[in-house]
Amino acid sequence: MAQRFYQEQRGRGPGAAVEPTASEVSQGFTERRSNPDPLPRLYQPLTVRGLTLKNRIAMSPMCMYSSQDGFATDFHLVHTGQYALRGVGLVVMEAAGVAPEGRITPNCLGIWKDEHIDKLRQIADFAHASKAAIGIQLAHAGRKASTTAPWLMKTQGPKADAAQGGWPDRVVGPSAVPFAEGSWQPTELSVEGIRRIQQDFADAAVRADRAGFDVVELHAAHGYLIHEFLSPLSNRRTDDYGGTFDNRIRFLLETARRVRGVWPAHKPLFVRVSMTDWVPPCAEAPAGGWTDTECVELARALAAEGVDLVDCSSAGNSPLQQIPLAPGYQVPFASAIKTQVPGMLSGAVGIITDAQQANAILEQDKADLIFLARTLLREPNFALDGAAQLDTFAQYPHQYERGRRKTKLTFV
């Protein structure tokens, strides 16, 4: 194995608010001789259990479709590592399948076997050397499994059959209800199958701990398996896991309980939810879909299971969804969790595109943590540049210090 050596960043690391030195002021790196007091909320630390984030910027888990047999690769080291190096407080790796048939595509990340740990540990080590916290999202795709990566859909179609490395005969869901016309027909999970998948989540959490991750997030959003149990659109069961609200949330609560039981007590546990299906009552769905009111009740139950933060997204479970896209359109969901669920932290995500907007959400007490996805893909320096936009001086990676924007021309 090649030797692993990472130059450790000083202090609290890139993206942490620090007081500028006289030399940095004289060189034109800032006109301010001190930071605002108090700091903008976006650059204030956040402590969750035994973990303190240096700022409140998190990289949202984003599928990269760049694995083989679930293994992380050098792509993941570079992709995840760049955000750790460039000042993001918490980088969350993409949805990792807790079982091979739990992946969205054959190219998705996995954490279902011990052999996956070594490369994941390398990535976690690099994040820690960069003074960033690192998490991983644990997922099962349910009825939306065995599809193709977005850039392959044009040539291979949306579904991955056996010839393309897919597993159409092993696609499962709470009920035998496909996502859409033409989607794979899922097999309804037996209670034994439910128990097996819940154990898969717990086993994956153990591997995440062994790999050195600071946070695990359960993926209960976007129409994947846990969300499928929550929503009456996809859950037509008549046993203890379907029908009433208490029955539909049972799968998630039991899974969270198992994961919390093996995940170290000092490490935070997050859950990403779709706060609503955005499907109103209609001819195809007379009762409508999963709602934000139900999700607030769910969050109260998750708090009792030791969940620390609800990451508030929406949609993904029905082609009938009607999403009112607008800047910050999901922020009210994070605000509802924060204000209505005592002790539960909330994360805001969705069309948050600049530091002023992100900071305002926090300053108005609408969320505790800001999750960024496509914004970071466009602007990997968001955490570094955003500080300047808020008149705050933040530490740079020492290798990149010379590239910091200046307020005046100097040779140094």
C-alpha positions in Angstrom: 0.0 0.0 0.0 1.3 3.5 -0.8 2.3 5.6 2.2 -0.3 8.0 3.4 0.9 11.3 4.5 -1.3 14.4 4.7 0.1 17.8 5.7 -2.1 18.8 8.7 -3.7 22.2 8.6 -3.0 24.5 11.6 -5.4 25.6 14.3 -9.1 24.9 13.6 -8.4 24.7 9.9 -9.5 26.3 6.7 -12.9 28.0 6.9 -12.6 28.8 10.6 -12.9 32.5 11.6 -9.6 33.8 12.9 -8.3 37.2 13.8 -6.1 38.6 11.0 -2.5 39.3 11.9 -0.8 42.7 11.3 1.2 41.2 8.5 -2.0 39.9 6.8 -3.6 43.3 7.0 -0.4 45.0 5.6 -0.3 42.6 2.7 -3.8 43.5 1.7 -5.5 40.2 2.6 -8.1 42.2 4.6 -8.9 45.8 5.5 -10.4 44.7 8.9 -8.1 44.5 11.9 -10.6 42.3 13.8 -13.6 40.1 13.0 -17.2 41.2 13.9 -18.3 40.5 17.4 -20.4 38.4 17.4 -19.3 36.5 14.4 -21.9 35.9 11.6 -23.8 32.8 12.6 -22.5 31.0 9.5 -19.0 31.1 11.0 -19.9 30.4 14.5 -19.0 26.9 15.8 -21.7 24.3 16.3 -21.4 21.5 18.9 -23.4 18.4 18.6 -22.7 15.7 21.2 -18.9 15.4 21.3 -18.3 17.0 17.9 -17.7 20.7 17.3 -17.9 22.0 13.8 -15.7 25.0 13.0 -18.5 26.6 10.9 -22.1 25.8 10.0 -21.5 24.9 6.4 -22.1 21.3 5.4 -21.6 19.5 2.1 -24.8 17.7 1.3 -24.4 14.0 0.3 -24.5 13.9 -3.5 -24.4 10.7 -5.6 -21.4 10.6 -7.8 -22.0 7.3 -9.5 -18.3 6.6 -9.6 -17.8 3.3 -7.7 -17.4 -0.3 -8.7 -18.8 -3.0 -6.4 -19.5 -0.2 -3.9 -15.8 0.7 -3.4 -14.8 4.3 -3.0 -12.0 5.3 -5.4 -9.4 8.1 -5.8 -12.2 10.1 -7.3 -14.0 10.1 -3.9 -10.7 11.1 -2.2 -10.3 14.1 -4.5 -14.0 15.0 -4.6 -14.6 14.9 -0.9 -11.1 16.0 0.0 -11.3 19.3 -1.9 -14.3 20.5 0.2 -12.6 19.5 3.4 -9.4 21.4 2.3 -11.5 24.4 1.2 -13.1 25.0 4.5 -16.4 23.2 4.7 -17.2 22.4 8.3 -18.8 19.1 7.7 -18.5 17.1 4.5 -21.0 14.3 4.1 -20.2 11.5 1.7 -22.9 10.3 -0.7 -25.5 7.7 -0.1 -23.7 4.4 0.6 -25.7 1.3 0.0 -26.1 -0.8 3.2 -26.6 -3.8 0.9 -25.6 -4.4 -2.8 -29.3 -4.3 -3.9 -29.8 -1.2 -1.8 -27.8 1.0 -4.3 -29.5 3.3 -6.7 -27.2 2.3 -9.6 -24.5 -0.3 -10.1 -22.0 2.7 -9.8 -23.1 3.9 -6.4 -21.0 3.8 -3.2 -21.4 1.0 -0.8 -20.7 0.1 2.8 -22.1 -3.4 3.0 -18.8 -5.3 3.5 -15.6 -4.8 5.6 -13.5 -4.5 2.5 -15.1 -1.1 1.8 -13.6 0.3 5.0 -10.0 0.9 4.0 -10.5 3.5 1.3 -13.2 5.2 3.3 -10.8 5.5 6.2 -8.2 7.1 3.9 -10.8 9.7 2.9 -11.8 10.3 6.5 -8.1 10.7 7.5 -7.6 13.3 4.8 -10.7 15.2 6.0 -9.4 15.2 9.6 -6.0 16.3 8.5 -7.8 19.3 6.9 -9.6 19.9 10.2 -13.0 19.1 8.7 -15.6 16.8 10.2 -16.8 14.0 7.9 -20.0 12.1 7.7 -21.5 9.4 5.5 -25.1 8.8 4.5 -26.4 5.3 5.0 -29.1 4.3 2.4 -31.2 1.7 0.8 -32.8 2.7 -2.5 -35.9 0.4 -2.2 -38.1 0.4 -5.3 -35.9 3.0 -6.9 -32.9 0.7 -7.1 -31.2 -0.8 -10.1 -31.3 2.3 -12.3 -28.5 3.8 -14.4 -26.3 6.8 -13.8 -27.7 10.1 -15.2 -25.1 10.3 -18.0 -25.8 6.7 -19.1 -29.6 7.1 -19.3 -29.4 8.6 -22.9 -27.7 5.5 -24.2 -28.7 2.7 -21.9 -32.1 3.9 -20.7 -33.2 4.6 -17.1 -33.2 1.0 -15.8 -30.2 -1.2 -15.2 -30.9 -4.8 -16.1 -28.7 -7.7 -15.4 -26.6 -7.2 -18.5 -25.8 -3.6 -17.2 -24.9 -4.9 -13.7 -28.4 -4.3 -12.3 -30.6 -6.5 -10.1 -34.2 -6.1 -11.3 -35.3 -9.4 -9.6 -34.1 -8.1 -6.2 -35.7 -4.7 -6.2 -37.8 -4.4 -3.0 -40.2 -2.0 -1.4 -42.7 -1.8 1.5 -45.4 -2.8 -1.1 -45.4 -4.1 -4.6 -46.0 -0.7 -6.0 -43.6 0.6 -8.7 -42.4 4.2 -8.5 -43.8 5.1 -12.0 -45.1 3.4 -15.1 -42.2 1.5 -16.6 -40.2 1.3 -13.3 -39.1 -2.0 -11.9 -41.8 -3.9 -10.2 -40.7 -4.2 -6.5 -41.2 -7.3 -4.3 -43.0 -6.5 -1.1 -40.7 -7.0 1.8 -41.5 -9.7 4.4 -41.1 -8.9 8.1 -38.0 -11.1 7.9 -36.7 -9.0 5.0 -37.4 -5.8 7.0 -35.4 -7.1 10.0 -32.5 -8.0 7.7 -32.3 -4.5 6.2 -32.5 -2.9 9.6 -29.5 -5.0 10.6 -27.8 -4.0 7.4 -28.1 -0.4 8.5 -26.7 -1.2 12.0 -23.8 -3.1 10.5 -23.0 -0.3 8.1 -22.9 2.2 11.0 -20.3 0.0 12.7 -18.2 0.1 9.5 -18.6 3.8 9.4 -17.3 4.1 12.9 -14.3 1.8 12.1 -13.6 4.0 9.0 -13.4 7.1 11.3 -16.5 9.0 10.3 -17.8 11.6 12.8 -21.5 11.5 11.7 -23.8 9.1 10.1 -27.0 10.2 8.4 -29.9 7.9 7.7 -31.4 8.5 4.2 -35.2 8.7 4.8 -35.9 11.0 1.8 -36.3 11.3 -1.9 -38.4 8.2 -2.5 -35.9 5.7 -1.3 -36.7 2.8 1.0 -37.2 4.5 4.4 -39.3 7.3 2.8 -41.3 4.6 0.9 -42.4 3.2 4.3 -43.4 6.7 5.5 -45.6 7.6 2.6 -49.0 6.2 1.9 -48.3 6.6 -1.8 -45.8 3.8 -1.6 -46.8 1.9 1.5 -50.0 -0.1 1.1 -49.2 -2.6 3.8 -51.9 -3.9 6.2 -49.5 -5.2 8.9 -47.6 -3.4 11.7 -45.5 -1.5 9.1 -48.4 0.1 7.1 -51.7 1.9 7.3 -51.6 4.2 10.3 -49.1 7.0 10.9 -47.5 5.0 13.8 -47.2 2.0 11.7 -45.7 3.8 8.7 -43.0 5.4 10.9 -42.1 2.1 12.6 -39.5 1.0 10.1 -37.5 4.2 10.5 -37.8 4.4 14.3 -36.7 0.8 14.7 -33.8 1.4 12.3 -32.7 4.5 14.1 -32.8 2.6 17.4 -30.6 -0.1 16.0 -28.1 2.4 14.6 -28.0 4.5 17.7 -27.4 1.4 19.7 -24.1 0.6 17.9 -23.1 4.2 16.9 -20.8 5.7 19.6 -22.7 7.9 22.1 -20.4 10.8 21.5 -21.0 10.8 17.8 -24.0 12.6 16.2 -26.8 10.8 14.3 -28.6 12.7 11.6 -31.7 11.8 9.5 -32.4 13.3 6.1 -36.2 13.4 5.5 -38.5 14.5 2.7 -40.7 16.8 4.8 -43.5 16.4 2.2 -44.2 14.4 -1.0 -45.6 17.6 -2.6 -48.5 15.5 -3.8 -52.0 16.9 -2.9 -55.1 14.8 -2.9 -55.9 13.8 -6.5 -57.6 11.1 -8.5 -54.5 8.9 -8.5 -53.9 9.5 -4.7 -57.1 10.5 -3.0 -55.5 10.9 0.4 -52.4 12.8 -0.9 -48.9 12.0 0.2 -46.6 12.3 3.2 -46.9 15.8 4.7 -44.8 18.2 6.7 -47.3 18.0 9.7 -46.6 14.3 9.9 -42.9 14.9 9.6 -42.8 17.2 12.6 -44.5 14.4 14.6 -41.9 12.0 13.2 -39.1 14.3 14.3 -40.5 14.2 17.9 -40.3 10.4 17.8 -36.8 10.5 16.3 -35.6 12.8 19.2 -36.7 10.1 21.6 -34.5 7.6 19.7 -31.4 9.7 20.1 -31.4 11.5 16.7 -29.6 14.8 16.9 -30.5 16.6 13.7 -33.2 16.4 11.0 -31.9 17.4 7.5 -35.0 18.9 5.9 -35.4 18.1 2.2 -38.6 17.1 0.3 -40.1 15.2 -2.6 -38.8 12.3 -4.7 -41.4 9.7 -4.1 -43.9 10.3 -6.9 -44.0 11.6 -10.4 -47.2 13.4 -9.4 -45.2 15.8 -7.1 -45.7 19.5 -7.6 -42.7 21.3 -6.2 -42.8 25.1 -5.8 -39.2 25.8 -6.6 -37.8 29.1 -5.3 -34.7 30.3 -3.4 -34.8 28.7 0.0 -38.1 27.0 -0.6 -37.4 24.2 2.0 -36.2 26.6 4.7 -39.7 26.7 6.3 -39.5 23.0 6.9 -36.2 23.4 8.8 -37.8 26.2 10.8 -40.7 24.0 11.7 -38.5 21.3 13.1 -36.3 23.8 15.0 -39.3 25.6 16.6 -41.7 22.7 17.2 -39.4 19.9 18.2 -37.6 20.7 21.5 -34.0 19.6 21.5 -33.8 18.7 17.9 -31.4 20.5 15.6 -32.4 21.2 12.0 -30.6 21.5 8.7 -31.7 23.7 5.8 -31.1 22.7 2.2 -32.3 23.6 -1.3 -31.5 26.6 -3.5 -29.3 28.3 -1.0 -26.8 30.0 -3.2 -24.8 32.7 -1.3 -23.3 33.4 2.1 -25.7 36.3 2.9 -28.7 34.1 2.3 -27.2 31.2 4.3 -26.2 33.4 7.2 -29.7 35.1 7.3 -31.4 31.7 7.6 -29.2 31.0 10.7 -29.5 34.5 12.2 -33.3 34.3 12.0 -33.1 31.0 13.9 -34.7 29.0 11.0 -32.0 26.3 11.1 -28.8 25.3 12.9 -26.8 24.0 9.9 -26.7 24.9 6.2 -26.4 22.0 3.7 -25.1 22.9 0.3 -25.1 20.7 -2.8 -25.0 22.1 -6.3 -23.8 25.4 -5.0 -20.6 23.7 -3.8 -20.2 21.9 -7.2 -20.2 25.4 -8.8 -18.3 27.2 -6.1 -16.0 24.9 -4.2 -14.4 27.9 -2.4 -17.8 28.9 -0.9 -16.7 28.5 2.7 -13.5 30.6 2.1 -15.1 33.3 -0.1 -18.3 33.5 1.9 -16.4 34.7 4.9 -15.1 37.7 3.0 -18.7 38.4 1.8 -19.7 38.6 5.5 -16.7 40.9 6.4 -15.1 38.0 8.3 -11.5 36.8 8.1 -11.3 33.0 7.8 -8.3 30.8 7.7 -7.1 29.5 4.3 -5.4 26.2 3.6 -1.7 27.1 4.1 -0.8 25.7 0.7 -3.2 28.2 -0.9 -2.7 31.2 1.3 -1.0 33.1 -1.6 -4.1 32.8 -3.6 -6.3 34.7 -1.1 -8.1 37.7 -2.7 -6.5 41.0 -1.8 -7.9 44.5 -1.1 -4.7 46.1 -2.6 -1.9 45.1 -4.8 1.2 43.9 -3.0 4.1 41.8 -4.2 4.0 39.3 -1.3 
